[in-house]
């Protein structure tokens, strides 16, 4: 896993799917970005204390991924949904 600090003070983390399976989204702050393979996970909390409801996913080609499995706009892999829920 590689961690870079952006000018804004937010973290940009690069990890593998295997590493992501051991991580928790709640360990990160609003605005942090995790790159896992071809996915970018943007951590957002909104008015909640867990990032699972407001965080969003896009591909490295900037195509936003739907949070609904099997949707026509792609789907979020289960290991990413599990990460967001922890």
N, C-alpha and C positions, 0 to 999 in steps of 0.2 A: 504494500500500500504506500502511495506517495501522497503527501499533504503539502499544498502550496497555499500561502496566505496572499489573498488579493489585496490591492490597494485599499479597498473598502474595509479591510479587516476580516472579511468573510473567508471561509476555507473552501478550497477546491481540492477534492480528494479523488484520486485515481485508484481503483481497486478491481479485483477480479470477481466474478460471480461467487466463487468459493469463499473469498474474504467477506463479501457482502452478507453471506448467509450467517456470519458470526457477529455482524454489526447491528446496532439499533439506531433507527432514525431519531429517536428521542435524545440521543447523545449529541446531536448537532443543533446549531442555532439557525434562526430564520435567515435565509439568504445563502446558506451554505449549499454547495453543489457537489454531488458525488457522481463521478463518471465510472460506470461499470460496463465494460464492453462497449457496445454501440449505443448505450443509454446514458442520458444525463438526468439525474434526479435532483429536482429543485426543492429544497426544504422550506416549507411554509407552514405556519401555525394558525394564522387567522385569529379567531377568537377562542380557539381550543388549546388545551394544554398538551395535545399530542399532534404530531405532524401528519398522521395518517389520512386526515380528511382534506387538507388543503395543499399538500405537496403535489407536484405534478411532474410528469415524465415527458422527455422528448428524445428523439434520436440525435446522433451527432450531425445529421443532415438538417436539423432544426424542424423535424416533423413531429408535431405534438401527438402523443400516444394517448388513446382513450383509457380510462381506468376500468372499463367494462371488458372482461375477458371475451374474446371472440368478436369484438366490434369491428366494423368495416375500416376504422381508422387505426388498425393495429390493436394490439392488446398488451397489457402490462404482464410480464412474466411473473409467475407465482413467487419466485424468490424475492422479487422487488416488492410485491404486495406484503409479503411476510416481513421484510425489512421495515417498511413504512409503519406496520402495526406494532413494532417493538420499540 
